[in-house]
């Protein structure tokens, strides 16, 4: 453990106000939320917090200056007569080198740094630890993912990988809250959440109209004349149908999935006859018919 004065960048003669000012400045600079791409940010922030727990506490600071506790806040062994805390009357000054004295809480400073992060609740005097920061992330899904309720693997900005089930009611831009998957609390409070924005990828086969889908099917001339079947894409796989130029076919329930109050959407398919680029026989036939 490094010397806490060195960690905070203050001298041993620094006043309580100077120590607090140094801690506030460094806490803002090294907070993990402001250094998301730095893997060592949490380590530096934890070290900074530990240093302030000693130097920012008058009793612990005095104990450290006398050599009774180390940079980690634990008592130093000084022989059978020198073990700090073994004197008459308990620990000197009423402090507890194993856990910190009552009344000192570095989260008081963080209440000033990061707004009303410290929430009060329960009986008078009860204080909940501030929760961790939320994380914003984006997940791109396909129409087929929505139709099948697929499970997607997502890598969070923290490096953690999680599996996310795609809600069947999702629409482009919808934000989903993943509880407890955000940044951990620096003070042992609840972790933050992940605010996941869903992006629906464009599928060139379909036009989305609410829960309904529309598609266009190219049909060869001979299939249109002879009534040969064509294959129509759906989110559940291809289906066969008999073509008719310009006619819209409605495939019920083949659109996007609905929910308890709304049924599944439908798929509307319009056939378009594709003429050959050059066909002498066809040209002659048309001339005779026009004749």
C-alpha positions in Angstrom: 0.0 0.0 0.0 1.3 3.5 -0.9 1.5 6.3 1.6 -2.0 7.9 1.8 -0.5 11.4 1.8 1.3 10.5 -1.5 -1.9 9.1 -3.0 -3.8 12.3 -2.2 -0.8 14.5 -3.2 -0.8 16.5 0.1 1.8 17.1 2.7 1.6 15.7 6.3 0.9 19.3 7.5 -2.0 19.8 5.2 -5.2 21.0 6.8 -8.4 19.1 6.8 -9.9 21.5 4.2 -6.8 21.0 2.0 -7.1 17.2 2.3 -10.8 17.3 1.4 -10.2 19.6 -1.6 -7.5 17.3 -2.9 -9.7 14.3 -2.6 -12.7 16.0 -4.4 -10.4 17.0 -7.3 -8.8 13.5 -7.7 -12.2 11.7 -7.2 -13.7 13.6 -10.1 -10.6 13.0 -12.2 -10.3 9.3 -11.6 -13.9 8.2 -11.2 -14.4 5.0 -13.2 -17.4 6.5 -15.1 -15.2 9.2 -16.5 -12.5 6.6 -17.4 -14.5 3.8 -18.9 -11.7 2.8 -21.3 -9.0 2.7 -18.7 -8.9 -0.8 -17.0 -6.9 0.6 -14.1 -9.3 3.4 -13.3 -11.2 1.4 -10.6 -7.9 0.4 -9.0 -6.8 4.0 -8.7 -10.2 5.1 -7.5 -10.2 2.4 -4.8 -6.7 3.4 -3.7 -7.8 7.1 -3.5 -10.8 6.2 -1.4 -8.7 4.1 0.9 -6.2 7.0 1.4 -9.0 9.4 2.2 -10.5 7.1 4.7 -7.3 7.4 6.7 -6.1 11.0 6.1 -9.7 12.4 6.0 -10.5 11.0 9.4 -8.7 13.0 12.2 -8.4 10.0 14.6 -7.1 7.6 11.9 -4.8 10.2 10.6 -3.3 10.7 14.1 -2.9 6.9 14.5 -1.2 6.7 11.1 1.1 9.6 11.9 2.1 7.9 15.2 2.8 4.7 13.3 0.0 2.8 15.0 -1.8 1.8 11.8 -0.5 1.2 8.3 -1.5 2.6 4.9 -4.2 -0.1 4.7 -5.8 1.1 8.0 -4.8 -2.0 9.9 -2.9 -1.9 13.3 0.8 -2.4 13.3 2.2 -5.0 15.6 4.5 -3.1 18.1 5.3 -5.8 20.6 3.2 -7.0 23.6 3.0 -3.6 25.1 2.6 -1.6 21.9 -0.4 -3.1 20.1 -2.6 -0.1 19.4 -6.1 -0.6 20.8 -4.9 -2.8 23.6 -4.6 0.1 26.0 -6.9 0.7 28.9 -10.2 2.2 27.9 -10.3 0.5 24.5 -9.1 1.9 21.3 -7.5 5.3 21.6 -9.9 8.2 20.9 -12.8 5.8 20.5 -11.7 4.7 17.1 -11.8 1.2 15.8 -8.8 0.3 13.6 -10.6 -2.7 12.2 -13.6 -0.8 10.8 -13.5 2.9 11.2 -14.9 5.2 13.8 -18.5 6.2 14.0 -19.3 9.5 12.3 -16.8 9.4 9.4 -18.2 8.4 6.0 -16.3 9.3 2.8 -19.6 9.0 1.0 -20.5 12.3 2.6 -18.0 13.8 0.2 -19.4 11.9 -2.8 -22.8 13.3 -2.0 -21.4 16.7 -2.9 -19.4 15.3 -5.9 -22.1 13.3 -7.7 -25.3 14.9 -6.6 -27.9 13.3 -4.4 -26.4 9.8 -4.7 -26.7 9.1 -1.0 -30.3 8.1 -0.3 -31.8 8.3 3.1 -34.5 5.9 4.2 -35.9 3.9 7.1 -35.6 5.2 10.6 -33.9 8.5 11.4 -30.2 8.3 10.9 -30.3 5.4 8.6 -28.2 5.9 5.4 -28.1 3.6 2.4 -24.9 3.3 0.4 -25.0 5.0 -3.0 -25.6 2.7 -5.9 -23.3 2.2 -8.8 -23.5 4.2 -12.0 -25.8 3.0 -14.9 -24.3 2.0 -18.2 -25.7 2.8 -21.6 -25.4 0.2 -24.4 -27.0 -0.6 -27.8 -28.1 -4.0 -29.2 -29.0 -4.4 -32.9 -31.5 -7.1 -33.6 -33.2 -8.4 -36.8 -36.9 -8.8 -37.6 -36.3 -12.6 -37.4 -34.8 -12.2 -33.9 -38.0 -10.4 -32.8 -40.2 -13.0 -34.4 -38.4 -16.0 -32.7 -37.6 -14.3 -29.4 -33.9 -15.0 -30.0 -31.2 -14.7 -27.3 -28.4 -12.4 -28.2 -24.9 -12.2 -26.6 -23.9 -8.7 -25.6 -20.5 -7.4 -24.5 -20.9 -4.5 -22.1 -18.6 -1.5 -22.0 -17.2 -3.0 -18.7 -16.0 -6.1 -20.7 -18.6 -8.3 -19.2 -20.6 -10.5 -21.6 -24.3 -11.2 -21.0 -27.1 -13.0 -22.8 -30.2 -10.9 -23.6 -33.6 -12.3 -24.6 -35.1 -10.2 -27.4 -38.6 -9.2 -26.3 -41.3 -10.0 -28.9 -42.8 -6.5 -28.4 -39.6 -4.6 -29.1 -39.6 -1.7 -31.5 -36.7 0.4 -32.8 -35.4 2.8 -30.2 -37.0 1.1 -27.2 -34.9 1.2 -24.0 -34.7 -1.9 -21.8 -33.4 -1.8 -18.3 -31.2 -4.7 -17.2 -31.1 -4.6 -13.4 -27.9 -4.9 -11.5 -25.6 -5.2 -14.6 -24.1 -1.7 -14.4 -21.0 -0.4 -12.5 -20.5 -1.7 -9.0 -20.9 0.8 -6.2 -17.6 2.1 -4.8 -19.2 2.0 -1.3 -20.7 -1.6 -1.3 -24.1 -0.4 -2.4 -26.3 -1.8 -5.1 -24.8 -2.0 -8.6 -26.2 0.2 -11.3 -28.3 -0.9 -14.2 -27.7 -1.3 -18.0 -29.9 1.0 -20.1 -30.1 -1.0 -23.4 -31.3 0.7 -26.5 -32.7 -1.7 -29.1 -32.0 -1.0 -32.7 -33.9 -3.0 -35.3 -31.8 -3.7 -38.5 -33.4 -2.9 -41.9 -34.4 -6.0 -43.7 -34.4 -5.3 -47.5 -37.1 -8.0 -48.0 -39.8 -6.2 -46.0 -41.4 -2.9 -45.2 -42.6 -2.6 -41.7 -46.0 -1.0 -41.0 -46.7 -1.4 -37.3 -47.0 -5.2 -36.7 -47.7 -5.8 -40.4 -45.0 -6.5 -43.1 -45.1 -5.9 -46.8 -43.0 -7.6 -49.5 -42.8 -7.7 -53.3 -42.3 -11.0 -55.2 -40.7 -11.1 -58.7 -42.6 -13.7 -60.8 -41.3 -14.9 -64.2 -43.7 -14.5 -67.1 -44.0 -18.3 -67.7 -44.9 -18.8 -64.0 -47.5 -16.1 -64.1 -49.1 -17.6 -67.3 -48.9 -21.2 -66.3 -49.6 -20.7 -62.7 -46.4 -22.1 -61.4 -45.8 -21.7 -57.6 -43.4 -19.1 -56.3 -41.7 -19.0 -52.9 -42.5 -16.1 -50.6 -40.1 -15.2 -47.7 -41.6 -14.8 -44.2 -39.9 -14.4 -40.8 -40.6 -18.0 -40.1 -39.2 -19.4 -43.4 -40.4 -19.5 -47.0 -43.9 -20.5 -48.1 -45.3 -21.4 -51.6 -48.1 -19.5 -53.3 -49.7 -19.2 -56.7 -48.8 -15.9 -58.4 -51.2 -13.4 -59.9 -49.7 -10.1 -61.2 -50.5 -7.1 -59.1 -52.5 -9.0 -56.6 -51.7 -8.6 -52.9 -51.8 -11.8 -50.9 -52.4 -11.7 -47.2 -50.7 -14.2 -45.0 -52.3 -14.0 -41.6 -50.1 -14.0 -38.6 -46.9 -13.9 -40.6 -46.0 -10.4 -39.6 -44.3 -9.3 -36.3 -45.4 -10.9 -33.1 -48.0 -9.2 -31.0 -48.7 -9.3 -27.2 -51.5 -10.2 -24.9 -53.7 -7.4 -26.1 -52.7 -7.4 -29.8 -52.6 -10.3 -32.2 -49.6 -11.0 -34.5 -49.3 -8.8 -37.6 -49.9 -10.1 -41.1 -47.7 -10.3 -44.2 -48.9 -8.7 -47.4 -47.1 -10.0 -50.6 -47.5 -8.3 -54.0 -46.4 -10.2 -57.1 -44.7 -8.4 -60.0 -44.2 -10.1 -63.4 -40.7 -9.8 -64.8 -40.5 -9.8 -68.6 -37.5 -11.2 -70.4 -35.0 -8.7 -71.8 -35.3 -10.2 -75.3 -37.5 -13.1 -76.6 -38.3 -13.3 -80.3 -41.0 -15.9 -79.8 -42.7 -13.8 -77.2 -42.5 -10.8 -79.4 -44.1 -12.6 -82.4 -46.9 -14.0 -80.1 -47.7 -10.5 -78.9 -47.8 -9.2 -82.5 -50.2 -11.9 -83.5 -52.5 -11.3 -80.5 -52.4 -7.6 -81.2 -53.0 -8.3 -84.9 
